[in-house]
Amino acid sequence: LPSKICPVCQRPFVWRKKWEKNWAEVKYCSKRCSRARSRHSTAK
């Protein structure tokens, strides 16, 4: 299965059935990390 690294927690996460339609747009491993993104700088 494809995997990505969460930019907030730096942990790998793998493809899930619920992300089947929008895997290309998925950036965060969880809703928690999605909400926490404003507290972390993701700019490089």
PyMOL Python script that loads the backbone (N, CA, C, O; Angstrom):
from pymol import cmd

cmd.read_pdbstr("""\
ATOM      1  N   LEU A   1       0.830  -1.200   0.000  1.00  0.00           N
ATOM      2  CA  LEU A   1       0.000   0.000   0.000  1.00  0.00           C
ATOM      3  C   LEU A   1       0.867   1.252   0.000  1.00  0.00           C
ATOM      4  O   LEU A   1       1.943   1.264   0.598  1.00  0.00           O
ATOM      5  N   PRO A   2       0.403   2.306  -0.668  1.00  0.00           N
ATOM      6  CA  PRO A   2       1.171   3.556  -0.656  1.00  0.00           C
ATOM      7  C   PRO A   2       1.193   4.173   0.743  1.00  0.00           C
ATOM      8  O   PRO A   2       0.284   3.965   1.546  1.00  0.00           O
ATOM      9  N   SER A   3       2.237   4.923   1.009  1.00  0.00           N
ATOM     10  CA  SER A   3       2.329   5.588   2.307  1.00  0.00           C
ATOM     11  C   SER A   3       2.858   7.006   2.132  1.00  0.00           C
ATOM     12  O   SER A   3       3.451   7.346   1.108  1.00  0.00           O
ATOM     13  N   LYS A   4       2.631   7.816   3.148  1.00  0.00           N
ATOM     14  CA  LYS A   4       3.101   9.206   3.184  1.00  0.00           C
ATOM     15  C   LYS A   4       3.602   9.491   4.591  1.00  0.00           C
ATOM     16  O   LYS A   4       3.356   8.722   5.520  1.00  0.00           O
ATOM     17  N   ILE A   5       4.313  10.613   4.733  1.00  0.00           N
ATOM     18  CA  ILE A   5       4.775  11.073   6.043  1.00  0.00           C
ATOM     19  C   ILE A   5       3.919  12.277   6.444  1.00  0.00           C
ATOM     20  O   ILE A   5       3.761  13.226   5.676  1.00  0.00           O
ATOM     21  N   CYS A   6       3.384  12.222   7.630  1.00  0.00           N
ATOM     22  CA  CYS A   6       2.581  13.336   8.137  1.00  0.00           C
ATOM     23  C   CYS A   6       3.505  14.519   8.444  1.00  0.00           C
ATOM     24  O   CYS A   6       4.483  14.352   9.173  1.00  0.00           O
ATOM     25  N   PRO A   7       3.219  15.707   7.905  1.00  0.00           N
ATOM     26  CA  PRO A   7       4.096  16.863   8.145  1.00  0.00           C
ATOM     27  C   PRO A   7       4.042  17.391   9.582  1.00  0.00           C
ATOM     28  O   PRO A   7       4.922  18.152   9.985  1.00  0.00           O
ATOM     29  N   VAL A   8       3.044  17.009  10.351  1.00  0.00           N
ATOM     30  CA  VAL A   8       2.913  17.480  11.724  1.00  0.00           C
ATOM     31  C   VAL A   8       3.662  16.577  12.697  1.00  0.00           C
ATOM     32  O   VAL A   8       4.500  17.045  13.467  1.00  0.00           O
ATOM     33  N   CYS A   9       3.356  15.281  12.660  1.00  0.00           N
ATOM     34  CA  CYS A   9       3.965  14.363  13.637  1.00  0.00           C
ATOM     35  C   CYS A   9       5.150  13.583  13.072  1.00  0.00           C
ATOM     36  O   CYS A   9       5.817  12.853  13.806  1.00  0.00           O
ATOM     37  N   GLN A  10       5.415  13.729  11.785  1.00  0.00           N
ATOM     38  CA  GLN A  10       6.547  13.069  11.122  1.00  0.00           C
ATOM     39  C   GLN A  10       6.452  11.543  11.134  1.00  0.00           C
ATOM     40  O   GLN A  10       7.466  10.862  10.987  1.00  0.00           O
ATOM     41  N   ARG A  11       5.263  11.008  11.303  1.00  0.00           N
ATOM     42  CA  ARG A  11       5.072   9.556  11.294  1.00  0.00           C
ATOM     43  C   ARG A  11       4.522   9.121   9.943  1.00  0.00           C
ATOM     44  O   ARG A  11       3.768   9.858   9.307  1.00  0.00           O
ATOM     45  N   PRO A  12       4.900   7.924   9.507  1.00  0.00           N
ATOM     46  CA  PRO A  12       4.340   7.414   8.255  1.00  0.00           C
ATOM     47  C   PRO A  12       2.900   6.941   8.453  1.00  0.00           C
ATOM     48  O   PRO A  12       2.541   6.435   9.516  1.00  0.00           O
ATOM     49  N   PHE A  13       2.095   7.111   7.425  1.00  0.00           N
ATOM     50  CA  PHE A  13       0.745   6.549   7.444  1.00  0.00           C
ATOM     51  C   PHE A  13       0.443   5.983   6.067  1.00  0.00           C
ATOM     52  O   PHE A  13       0.952   6.475   5.059  1.00  0.00           O
ATOM     53  N   VAL A  14      -0.384   4.952   6.029  1.00  0.00           N
ATOM     54  CA  VAL A  14      -0.647   4.245   4.777  1.00  0.00           C
ATOM     55  C   VAL A  14      -2.043   4.541   4.253  1.00  0.00           C
ATOM     56  O   VAL A  14      -2.919   5.020   4.973  1.00  0.00           O
ATOM     57  N   TRP A  15      -2.214   4.238   2.976  1.00  0.00           N
ATOM     58  CA  TRP A  15      -3.482   4.416   2.286  1.00  0.00           C
ATOM     59  C   TRP A  15      -4.606   3.707   3.024  1.00  0.00           C
ATOM     60  O   TRP A  15      -4.435   2.594   3.521  1.00  0.00           O
ATOM     61  N   ARG A  16      -5.751   4.363   3.087  1.00  0.00           N
ATOM     62  CA  ARG A  16      -6.941   3.761   3.692  1.00  0.00           C
ATOM     63  C   ARG A  16      -8.092   3.836   2.706  1.00  0.00           C
ATOM     64  O   ARG A  16      -8.135   4.719   1.849  1.00  0.00           O
ATOM     65  N   LYS A  17      -9.014   2.912   2.832  1.00  0.00           N
ATOM     66  CA  LYS A  17     -10.174   2.854   1.931  1.00  0.00           C
ATOM     67  C   LYS A  17     -10.931   4.182   1.899  1.00  0.00           C
ATOM     68  O   LYS A  17     -11.395   4.603   0.839  1.00  0.00           O
ATOM     69  N   LYS A  18     -11.060   4.841   3.047  1.00  0.00           N
ATOM     70  CA  LYS A  18     -11.811   6.104   3.088  1.00  0.00           C
ATOM     71  C   LYS A  18     -11.126   7.219   2.292  1.00  0.00           C
ATOM     72  O   LYS A  18     -11.760   8.215   1.945  1.00  0.00           O
ATOM     73  N   TRP A  19      -9.814   7.045   2.000  1.00  0.00           N
ATOM     74  CA  TRP A  19      -9.075   8.042   1.225  1.00  0.00           C
ATOM     75  C   TRP A  19      -8.965   7.661  -0.247  1.00  0.00           C
ATOM     76  O   TRP A  19      -8.221   8.291  -0.998  1.00  0.00           O
ATOM     77  N   GLU A  20      -9.707   6.628  -0.664  1.00  0.00           N
ATOM     78  CA  GLU A  20      -9.598   6.100  -2.021  1.00  0.00           C
ATOM     79  C   GLU A  20      -9.780   7.184  -3.083  1.00  0.00           C
ATOM     80  O   GLU A  20      -9.035   7.222  -4.063  1.00  0.00           O
ATOM     81  N   LYS A  21     -10.757   8.057  -2.895  1.00  0.00           N
ATOM     82  CA  LYS A  21     -11.084   9.074  -3.904  1.00  0.00           C
ATOM     83  C   LYS A  21     -10.155  10.291  -3.874  1.00  0.00           C
ATOM     84  O   LYS A  21      -9.989  10.963  -4.891  1.00  0.00           O
ATOM     85  N   ASN A  22      -9.549  10.579  -2.719  1.00  0.00           N
ATOM     86  CA  ASN A  22      -8.749  11.807  -2.622  1.00  0.00           C
ATOM     87  C   ASN A  22      -7.369  11.594  -2.000  1.00  0.00           C
ATOM     88  O   ASN A  22      -6.870  12.476  -1.301  1.00  0.00           O
ATOM     89  N   TRP A  23      -6.753  10.458  -2.238  1.00  0.00           N
ATOM     90  CA  TRP A  23      -5.430  10.158  -1.667  1.00  0.00           C
ATOM     91  C   TRP A  23      -4.411  11.233  -2.018  1.00  0.00           C
ATOM     92  O   TRP A  23      -3.554  11.559  -1.197  1.00  0.00           O
ATOM     93  N   ALA A  24      -4.489  11.788  -3.222  1.00  0.00           N
ATOM     94  CA  ALA A  24      -3.526  12.810  -3.643  1.00  0.00           C
ATOM     95  C   ALA A  24      -3.613  14.061  -2.764  1.00  0.00           C
ATOM     96  O   ALA A  24      -2.624  14.779  -2.611  1.00  0.00           O
ATOM     97  N   GLU A  25      -4.774  14.324  -2.194  1.00  0.00           N
ATOM     98  CA  GLU A  25      -4.960  15.524  -1.375  1.00  0.00           C
ATOM     99  C   GLU A  25      -4.737  15.290   0.116  1.00  0.00           C
ATOM    100  O   GLU A  25      -4.658  16.247   0.886  1.00  0.00           O
ATOM    101  N   VAL A  26      -4.635  14.031   0.529  1.00  0.00           N
ATOM    102  CA  VAL A  26      -4.454  13.720   1.951  1.00  0.00           C
ATOM    103  C   VAL A  26      -3.045  14.121   2.379  1.00  0.00           C
ATOM    104  O   VAL A  26      -2.062  13.702   1.768  1.00  0.00           O
ATOM    105  N   LYS A  27      -2.951  14.942   3.442  1.00  0.00           N
ATOM    106  CA  LYS A  27      -1.645  15.402   3.923  1.00  0.00           C
ATOM    107  C   LYS A  27      -1.363  14.952   5.351  1.00  0.00           C
ATOM    108  O   LYS A  27      -0.208  14.766   5.733  1.00  0.00           O
ATOM    109  N   TYR A  28      -2.423  14.777   6.136  1.00  0.00           N
ATOM    110  CA  TYR A  28      -2.258  14.499   7.563  1.00  0.00           C
ATOM    111  C   TYR A  28      -2.753  13.102   7.910  1.00  0.00           C
ATOM    112  O   TYR A  28      -3.681  12.592   7.283  1.00  0.00           O
ATOM    113  N   CYS A  29      -2.131  12.488   8.909  1.00  0.00           N
ATOM    114  CA  CYS A  29      -2.466  11.112   9.276  1.00  0.00           C
ATOM    115  C   CYS A  29      -3.779  11.022  10.047  1.00  0.00           C
ATOM    116  O   CYS A  29      -4.388   9.954  10.114  1.00  0.00           O
ATOM    117  N   SER A  30      -4.213  12.131  10.625  1.00  0.00           N
ATOM    118  CA  SER A  30      -5.414  12.092  11.462  1.00  0.00           C
ATOM    119  C   SER A  30      -6.062  13.471  11.532  1.00  0.00           C
ATOM    120  O   SER A  30      -5.472  14.472  11.126  1.00  0.00           O
ATOM    121  N   LYS A  31      -7.269  13.503  12.046  1.00  0.00           N
ATOM    122  CA  LYS A  31      -7.943  14.787  12.258  1.00  0.00           C
ATOM    123  C   LYS A  31      -7.188  15.613  13.290  1.00  0.00           C
ATOM    124  O   LYS A  31      -7.139  16.840  13.208  1.00  0.00           O
ATOM    125  N   ARG A  32      -6.610  14.932  14.249  1.00  0.00           N
ATOM    126  CA  ARG A  32      -5.837  15.635  15.284  1.00  0.00           C
ATOM    127  C   ARG A  32      -4.677  16.406  14.659  1.00  0.00           C
ATOM    128  O   ARG A  32      -4.471  17.578  14.972  1.00  0.00           O
ATOM    129  N   CYS A  33      -3.926  15.760  13.786  1.00  0.00           N
ATOM    130  CA  CYS A  33      -2.803  16.438  13.135  1.00  0.00           C
ATOM    131  C   CYS A  33      -3.295  17.529  12.186  1.00  0.00           C
ATOM    132  O   CYS A  33      -2.648  18.566  12.036  1.00  0.00           O
ATOM    133  N   SER A  34      -4.419  17.296  11.560  1.00  0.00           N
ATOM    134  CA  SER A  34      -4.985  18.314  10.682  1.00  0.00           C
ATOM    135  C   SER A  34      -5.314  19.584  11.469  1.00  0.00           C
ATOM    136  O   SER A  34      -5.059  20.694  11.002  1.00  0.00           O
ATOM    137  N   ARG A  35      -5.878  19.415  12.652  1.00  0.00           N
ATOM    138  CA  ARG A  35      -6.193  20.574  13.505  1.00  0.00           C
ATOM    139  C   ARG A  35      -4.935  21.210  14.074  1.00  0.00           C
ATOM    140  O   ARG A  35      -4.900  22.420  14.296  1.00  0.00           O
ATOM    141  N   ALA A  36      -3.908  20.413  14.311  1.00  0.00           N
ATOM    142  CA  ALA A  36      -2.677  20.912  14.931  1.00  0.00           C
ATOM    143  C   ALA A  36      -1.761  21.605  13.928  1.00  0.00           C
ATOM    144  O   ALA A  36      -0.760  22.200  14.328  1.00  0.00           O
ATOM    145  N   ARG A  37      -2.073  21.543  12.651  1.00  0.00           N
ATOM    146  CA  ARG A  37      -1.172  22.073  11.626  1.00  0.00           C
ATOM    147  C   ARG A  37      -0.850  23.546  11.814  1.00  0.00           C
ATOM    148  O   ARG A  37       0.236  23.993  11.444  1.00  0.00           O
ATOM    149  N   SER A  38      -1.775  24.306  12.382  1.00  0.00           N
ATOM    150  CA  SER A  38      -1.538  25.734  12.572  1.00  0.00           C
ATOM    151  C   SER A  38      -0.503  26.011  13.664  1.00  0.00           C
ATOM    152  O   SER A  38       0.070  27.100  13.713  1.00  0.00           O
ATOM    153  N   ARG A  39      -0.262  25.036  14.536  1.00  0.00           N
ATOM    154  CA  ARG A  39       0.727  25.210  15.601  1.00  0.00           C
ATOM    155  C   ARG A  39       2.127  24.824  15.165  1.00  0.00           C
ATOM    156  O   ARG A  39       3.105  25.112  15.855  1.00  0.00           O
ATOM    157  N   HIS A  40       2.221  24.165  14.005  1.00  0.00           N
ATOM    158  CA  HIS A  40       3.516  23.726  13.497  1.00  0.00           C
ATOM    159  C   HIS A  40       3.796  24.403  12.171  1.00  0.00           C
ATOM    160  O   HIS A  40       2.893  24.587  11.355  1.00  0.00           O
ATOM    161  N   SER A  41       5.017  24.763  11.962  1.00  0.00           N
ATOM    162  CA  SER A  41       5.401  25.360  10.691  1.00  0.00           C
ATOM    163  C   SER A  41       5.682  24.249   9.686  1.00  0.00           C
ATOM    164  O   SER A  41       6.565  23.418   9.898  1.00  0.00           O
ATOM    165  N   THR A  42       4.925  24.242   8.591  1.00  0.00           N
ATOM    166  CA  THR A  42       5.142  23.226   7.564  1.00  0.00           C
ATOM    167  C   THR A  42       5.858  23.820   6.361  1.00  0.00           C
ATOM    168  O   THR A  42       6.155  23.106   5.403  1.00  0.00           O
ATOM    169  N   ALA A  43       6.141  25.121   6.400  1.00  0.00           N
ATOM    170  CA  ALA A  43       6.844  25.770   5.294  1.00  0.00           C
ATOM    171  C   ALA A  43       8.322  25.403   5.321  1.00  0.00           C
ATOM    172  O   ALA A  43       8.932  25.263   6.381  1.00  0.00           O
ATOM    173  N   LYS A  44       8.876  25.253   4.122  1.00  0.00           N
ATOM    174  CA  LYS A  44      10.296  24.889   4.041  1.00  0.00           C
ATOM    175  C   LYS A  44      11.110  26.015   3.450  1.00  0.00           C
ATOM    176  O   LYS A  44      12.326  25.888   3.305  1.00  0.00           O
TER     177      LYS A  44
END
""", "prot")
cmd.dss("prot")
cmd.show_as("cartoon", "prot")
cmd.util.cbc("prot")
cmd.orient("prot")
